[in-house]
Amino acid sequence: MRTRVTELFGIEYPIFAFSHCRDVVAAVSRAGGMGVLGALHFTPEELELELKWIDEHVGGKPYGVDVVMPAKYEGADLGDAEELLGRLQGMIPAENRKFLEDLLAEHGVEPSTETATKALLGWTDQTARPQVEVALKHPIALLANALGPPPADVVEQAHEHGVKVAGLASNARHARKQVDVGVDIIVAQGTEAGGHTGDVSTMVLIPEVVDAVGQDTIVLAAGGIGRGRQMAAGMALGADGVWTGSIWLTVDEADTPERALPKLLNATSRDTVRSRAWTGKPARFLKTAWTEAWEGEKSPGYLPMPLQFMLIADALPRIQRSGDGELVTFPVGQIVGSMNQVKPAAQVVYDLIEEYVESIERLNTITEA
């Protein structure tokens, strides 16, 4: 395939695969797309190891790194990363802590035996900047920011290293803000997407963003894209490629938690919910007893980012290890209804392209008729 984005990065297919798993990132890049590693949960030291591994296993193909540098969050003015964690911990109400522990006990989740050390990783400007520094020491082709426009100095820093910058946008206004700080690529993400997402559908959002940023800015379609037909639709709406995430949770190479995988494979497109119960900002994930509890009458309500995730960070691995399984959830988009089979990542790439070609041929037949 030949689009502006394939020519820009020298890739075979305009398919970007976001994943927290290095094996998936490398596999997609080797298959002709571009894997993008989510850096959120890694310390700078861990990220260094992950990227070194990718460098050694990606076969010289381009790949990217995705960080989270939200424009707004609680505690943005509380100083450097070292003092930030302690001060933010003190801002979490005792009522919310008790609600969480009561919920865990109700479902048989074992008490914590260790201190959560990753409660704040990557959720703030202060903690994401060291990740950017690490990423730019490697031969990455793309640096993406998942929440709001990245700081202008980070965009400039990336450009100085010859790295293109992408930003996710859930409406046209956000897209224009991204362009204003110098972002090269807009990922227009509809509400169908997993993780942090807005409330505008992909079908409506893509042409709005394409028109808002103009022809000089590359747009990738995201949100509910996991089939070739959906890829064709995104391209028809004006996108130069697609940004995918959820579909890589059920590939052979993925490190998806063992208790979450069967739920993903058996879920329908109606089994997700957009809620603040994970990070404090609207995000889509599997609808389970966890989401029902936080949405229920006894809930004390959500805390603002990053306090909500700091509250639950220790609980998430405990839920995956013990209890009745009813609380197990995972960030995923509505495309989960089509994710009912485990395949190699490369096969997912090839299936996307095969169905894309079939869709285009069908449209050409209709037009010719």
C-alpha positions as CSV (number, residue, x, y, z in Angstrom):
1,M,0.0,0.0,0.0
2,R,1.1,3.6,-0.6
3,T,-0.1,6.5,1.5
4,R,1.6,9.5,3.0
5,V,2.2,7.6,6.2
6,T,3.8,4.6,4.6
7,E,6.1,6.8,2.6
8,L,7.0,8.9,5.7
9,F,8.1,5.9,7.7
10,G,9.1,3.4,5.0
11,I,6.5,0.8,6.1
12,E,4.6,-1.6,4.0
13,Y,1.1,-1.1,5.5
14,P,-0.4,2.0,7.2
15,I,-1.3,0.0,10.3
16,F,-0.1,1.2,13.7
17,A,-0.3,-1.2,16.6
18,F,-0.3,0.2,20.1
19,S,0.7,-2.4,22.8
20,H,2.3,-2.5,26.2
21,C,4.0,-5.8,25.1
22,R,7.3,-5.6,23.3
23,D,6.8,-8.9,21.5
24,V,3.6,-7.5,19.8
25,V,5.4,-4.3,18.9
26,A,8.3,-6.1,17.2
27,A,6.0,-8.7,15.5
28,V,3.8,-6.0,13.9
29,S,6.8,-4.0,12.7
30,R,8.4,-7.1,11.2
31,A,5.1,-7.9,9.4
32,G,5.1,-4.5,7.7
33,G,3.1,-2.2,10.0
34,M,4.5,-0.2,12.9
35,G,4.4,-1.3,16.5
36,V,4.1,1.4,19.2
37,L,5.2,0.5,22.7
38,G,3.0,1.9,25.5
39,A,5.6,3.2,28.1
40,L,3.1,4.1,30.8
41,H,3.8,1.3,33.3
42,F,7.6,1.1,32.9
43,T,10.2,2.8,35.0
44,P,12.9,4.5,33.0
45,E,15.2,1.6,33.7
46,E,12.6,-0.9,32.7
47,L,11.8,1.0,29.5
48,E,15.5,1.0,28.6
49,L,15.5,-2.8,28.8
50,E,12.3,-3.1,26.7
51,L,13.5,-0.8,24.0
52,K,16.9,-2.5,23.9
53,W,15.1,-5.8,23.3
54,I,12.9,-4.3,20.6
55,D,16.0,-2.9,18.9
56,E,17.5,-6.4,18.8
57,H,14.3,-8.2,17.6
58,V,12.5,-5.7,15.2
59,G,14.7,-6.6,12.3
60,G,15.7,-3.0,11.5
61,K,12.0,-2.0,11.0
62,P,10.6,1.2,12.4
63,Y,8.7,1.3,15.7
64,G,7.4,4.0,18.1
65,V,6.9,4.7,21.8
66,D,3.7,6.1,23.4
67,V,3.8,8.1,26.6
68,V,1.1,9.8,28.7
69,M,1.6,13.5,29.4
70,P,-1.8,14.8,30.3
71,A,-2.4,18.5,29.9
72,K,-4.4,18.6,33.2
73,Y,-4.2,16.5,36.3
74,E,-4.3,16.8,40.0
75,G,-1.0,17.9,41.6
76,A,0.5,19.4,38.5
77,D,1.9,22.2,40.6
78,L,3.3,20.0,43.5
79,G,6.9,19.8,42.5
80,D,9.2,17.1,41.1
81,A,8.4,13.4,40.8
82,E,10.1,12.4,44.0
83,E,7.9,14.6,46.3
84,L,4.8,14.4,44.1
85,L,4.0,10.8,45.0
86,G,4.0,11.2,48.7
87,R,1.9,14.4,48.6
88,L,-0.6,12.9,46.2
89,Q,-1.0,9.8,48.4
90,G,-2.1,12.1,51.2
91,M,-4.8,13.5,49.0
92,I,-6.7,10.2,48.7
93,P,-9.7,10.2,51.1
94,A,-10.0,7.5,53.7
95,E,-13.5,6.8,52.5
96,N,-12.3,5.8,49.1
97,R,-9.6,3.6,50.5
98,K,-12.2,1.8,52.7
99,F,-14.7,1.4,49.8
100,L,-12.0,-0.3,47.7
101,E,-10.8,-2.7,50.5
102,D,-14.4,-3.6,51.3
103,L,-15.1,-4.3,47.6
104,L,-12.0,-6.5,47.4
105,A,-12.8,-8.4,50.5
106,E,-16.4,-9.0,49.3
107,H,-15.0,-10.8,46.2
108,G,-12.3,-12.8,48.1
109,V,-9.3,-10.9,46.9
110,E,-6.3,-11.5,49.1
111,P,-4.9,-8.6,51.2
112,S,-1.8,-6.8,49.9
113,T,1.5,-8.1,51.1
114,E,3.7,-5.5,49.4
115,T,3.8,-1.8,48.7
116,A,2.6,-0.6,45.4
117,T,5.6,1.1,43.8
118,K,4.2,1.9,40.4
119,A,1.1,3.9,41.4
120,L,2.3,7.1,39.6
121,L,4.4,5.8,36.8
122,G,3.9,7.8,33.6
123,W,0.6,9.5,34.6
124,T,2.2,13.0,34.9
125,D,4.4,15.3,33.1
126,Q,7.1,14.9,35.7
127,T,7.1,11.1,35.5
128,A,6.7,10.9,31.7
129,R,9.7,13.1,30.8
130,P,12.3,10.6,31.9
131,Q,10.5,8.0,29.7
132,V,10.9,10.5,26.8
133,E,14.6,10.9,27.5
134,V,15.0,7.1,27.4
135,A,13.0,6.7,24.2
136,L,14.9,9.3,22.3
137,K,18.2,7.4,23.0
138,H,16.9,4.6,20.8
139,P,16.2,4.6,17.0
140,I,12.5,5.1,17.4
141,A,10.6,6.6,14.4
142,L,7.6,7.9,16.3
143,L,6.8,9.4,19.7
144,A,3.1,9.5,20.6
145,N,1.2,11.2,23.4
146,A,-2.0,9.6,24.6
147,L,-3.6,12.4,26.6
148,G,-3.9,15.9,25.2
149,P,-1.2,17.8,23.2
150,P,2.4,17.1,24.3
151,P,4.4,20.0,25.7
152,A,5.9,22.1,22.9
153,D,9.4,21.6,24.1
154,V,9.0,17.8,24.0
155,V,7.8,18.1,20.4
156,E,10.8,20.2,19.6
157,Q,13.1,17.7,21.3
158,A,11.7,14.8,19.3
159,H,12.1,16.7,16.1
160,E,15.7,17.5,16.9
161,H,16.2,13.7,17.0
162,G,14.5,13.2,13.7
163,V,11.5,11.6,15.4
164,K,7.9,12.4,14.3
165,V,5.3,13.1,16.9
166,A,1.7,11.9,17.1
167,G,-1.1,13.0,19.4
168,L,-4.5,11.4,20.1
169,A,-7.5,13.6,19.7
170,S,-11.2,12.9,20.5
171,N,-12.7,16.0,18.8
172,A,-11.7,18.6,16.3
173,R,-10.8,21.2,18.9
174,H,-8.3,18.9,20.5
175,A,-6.9,18.1,17.0
176,R,-6.3,21.8,16.3
177,K,-4.5,22.2,19.6
178,Q,-2.2,19.3,18.7
179,V,-1.3,20.9,15.4
180,D,-0.6,24.2,17.2
181,V,2.2,22.7,19.2
182,G,3.8,21.1,16.1
183,V,2.4,17.5,16.2
184,D,3.0,15.8,12.8
185,I,0.3,13.1,13.0
186,I,-3.2,13.3,14.5
187,V,-4.7,10.0,15.8
188,A,-8.4,10.7,15.6
189,Q,-9.9,8.3,18.1
190,G,-13.6,7.6,18.3
191,T,-15.5,6.7,21.4
192,E,-15.5,3.0,20.4
193,A,-11.8,2.8,21.3
194,G,-10.4,1.1,24.4
195,G,-8.7,3.0,27.2
196,H,-9.0,6.8,27.4
197,T,-11.5,8.0,24.8
198,G,-14.0,10.7,24.0
199,D,-17.7,10.6,23.3
200,V,-17.8,11.1,19.5
201,S,-18.1,8.1,17.2
202,T,-15.3,7.3,14.8
203,M,-17.6,7.6,11.7
204,V,-18.4,11.2,12.7
205,L,-15.0,12.1,14.1
206,I,-12.6,11.2,11.3
207,P,-13.9,13.6,8.6
208,E,-14.3,16.4,11.3
209,V,-10.7,16.1,12.2
210,V,-9.5,15.8,8.6
211,D,-11.3,19.0,7.8
212,A,-10.2,20.8,10.9
213,V,-6.4,20.2,10.5
214,G,-6.2,20.6,6.8
215,Q,-4.5,18.5,4.1
216,D,-0.9,19.1,5.4
217,T,-1.5,17.1,8.5
218,I,-1.6,13.3,8.5
219,V,-4.6,11.7,10.2
220,L,-4.9,8.2,11.5
221,A,-8.3,6.6,12.1
222,A,-8.8,5.0,15.5
223,G,-11.6,3.5,17.5
224,G,-13.4,0.3,16.7
225,I,-10.9,-0.6,13.9
226,G,-10.0,-4.3,13.9
227,R,-11.2,-5.5,10.5
228,G,-10.2,-4.7,7.0
229,R,-13.6,-3.3,6.2
230,Q,-13.2,-0.8,9.1
231,M,-9.8,0.1,7.8
232,A,-11.3,0.8,4.4
233,A,-13.9,2.9,6.0
234,G,-11.4,5.0,7.9
235,M,-9.4,5.6,4.7
236,A,-12.5,6.5,2.8
237,L,-13.2,9.1,5.5
238,G,-9.9,10.8,4.8
239,A,-7.4,9.1,7.0
240,D,-3.9,8.0,5.8
241,G,-3.8,4.9,7.9
242,V,-5.2,3.3,11.1
243,W,-4.2,3.2,14.7
244,T,-5.2,0.0,16.5
245,G,-4.9,-1.3,20.0
246,S,-7.5,-3.7,21.4
247,I,-7.0,-6.3,18.7
248,W,-3.4,-7.0,19.9
249,L,-4.6,-8.1,23.3
250,T,-5.6,-11.5,22.0
251,V,-2.6,-12.4,19.7
252,D,-0.2,-15.2,20.5
253,E,2.6,-12.7,21.5
254,A,0.5,-10.7,23.9
255,D,1.1,-10.7,27.7
256,T,-2.5,-10.2,28.5
257,P,-3.3,-11.4,32.1
258,E,-4.4,-15.0,32.2
259,R,-7.7,-14.3,33.9
260,A,-8.6,-11.4,31.6
261,L,-8.0,-13.3,28.3
262,P,-11.1,-15.6,28.4
263,K,-13.3,-12.6,29.2
264,L,-11.9,-10.7,26.2
265,L,-12.4,-13.7,23.9
266,N,-16.0,-14.3,25.0
267,A,-17.1,-10.6,25.2
268,T,-19.5,-9.0,22.8
269,S,-19.3,-5.4,21.5
270,R,-21.9,-4.5,24.2
271,D,-19.7,-5.7,27.1
272,T,-17.6,-2.6,27.5
273,V,-18.3,0.6,29.4
274,R,-16.9,4.1,29.4
275,S,-16.1,5.0,33.0
276,R,-13.8,7.0,35.2
277,A,-13.3,4.0,37.6
278,W,-9.8,3.2,36.2
279,T,-7.9,6.5,36.0
280,G,-10.3,9.3,36.9
281,K,-10.7,10.2,33.2
282,P,-13.2,8.6,30.9
283,A,-11.8,5.3,29.6
284,R,-13.4,2.2,28.0
285,F,-12.9,-1.2,29.5
286,L,-14.7,-4.5,30.1
287,K,-18.0,-4.1,32.0
288,T,-17.7,-6.3,35.2
289,A,-18.6,-6.2,38.9
290,W,-15.7,-3.7,39.2
291,T,-17.4,-1.1,37.0
292,E,-20.8,-1.8,38.5
293,A,-19.5,-1.2,42.0
294,W,-17.9,2.1,41.2
295,E,-21.1,3.2,39.4
296,G,-23.3,2.0,42.3
297,E,-25.1,4.0,45.0
298,K,-22.5,3.0,47.7
299,S,-19.6,4.3,45.7
300,P,-17.8,7.4,47.0
301,G,-17.3,8.5,43.5
302,Y,-14.1,8.7,41.4
303,L,-11.0,10.7,42.2
304,P,-9.3,13.0,39.6
305,M,-6.3,11.8,37.7
306,P,-3.8,10.5,38.9
307,L,-5.4,9.9,42.3
308,Q,-7.9,7.2,41.1
309,F,-5.3,5.0,39.6
310,M,-3.0,5.6,42.5
311,L,-5.8,4.3,44.7
312,I,-6.4,1.1,42.7
313,A,-2.9,0.4,41.4
314,D,-2.1,-2.1,44.2
315,A,-5.5,-3.8,43.8
316,L,-5.3,-4.6,40.1
317,P,-2.6,-7.3,40.3
318,R,-4.3,-8.7,43.4
319,I,-7.5,-9.1,41.4
320,Q,-5.7,-10.9,38.7
321,R,-4.1,-13.3,41.2
322,S,-7.0,-14.1,43.6
323,G,-10.7,-13.8,44.4
324,D,-13.8,-15.0,42.5
325,G,-12.8,-13.4,39.2
326,E,-15.9,-11.1,39.1
327,L,-13.8,-8.0,39.5
328,V,-11.4,-8.8,36.6
329,T,-11.6,-6.2,33.9
330,F,-9.3,-4.7,31.3
331,P,-9.1,-1.7,29.0
332,V,-10.6,-2.7,25.6
333,G,-12.7,-1.2,22.9
334,Q,-16.0,-2.3,21.4
335,I,-14.1,-4.2,18.7
336,V,-13.7,-6.9,21.4
337,G,-16.9,-8.5,20.0
338,S,-14.8,-9.6,17.0
339,M,-11.8,-10.7,19.1
340,N,-12.8,-14.3,19.6
341,Q,-9.7,-16.2,18.3
342,V,-6.0,-16.1,19.3
343,K,-3.8,-15.6,16.3
344,P,-0.1,-14.6,15.6
345,A,0.2,-10.8,15.3
346,A,1.5,-11.1,11.8
347,Q,-1.6,-13.0,10.8
348,V,-3.8,-10.2,12.2
349,V,-1.9,-7.8,10.0
350,Y,-2.3,-9.9,6.9
351,D,-6.0,-10.5,7.6
352,L,-6.6,-6.7,7.9
353,I,-4.9,-6.1,4.5
354,E,-6.7,-9.0,2.8
355,E,-10.2,-7.8,3.9
356,Y,-9.2,-4.2,3.1
357,V,-8.4,-5.2,-0.4
358,E,-11.6,-7.2,-0.7
359,S,-13.6,-4.2,0.5
360,I,-11.9,-1.8,-2.0
361,E,-12.6,-4.3,-4.8
362,R,-16.2,-4.5,-3.8
363,L,-16.6,-0.7,-3.8
364,N,-14.9,-0.5,-7.2
365,T,-17.4,-3.1,-8.6
366,I,-20.3,-1.0,-7.2
367,T,-18.8,2.1,-8.8
368,E,-18.2,0.5,-12.1
369,A,-21.7,-0.9,-12.2
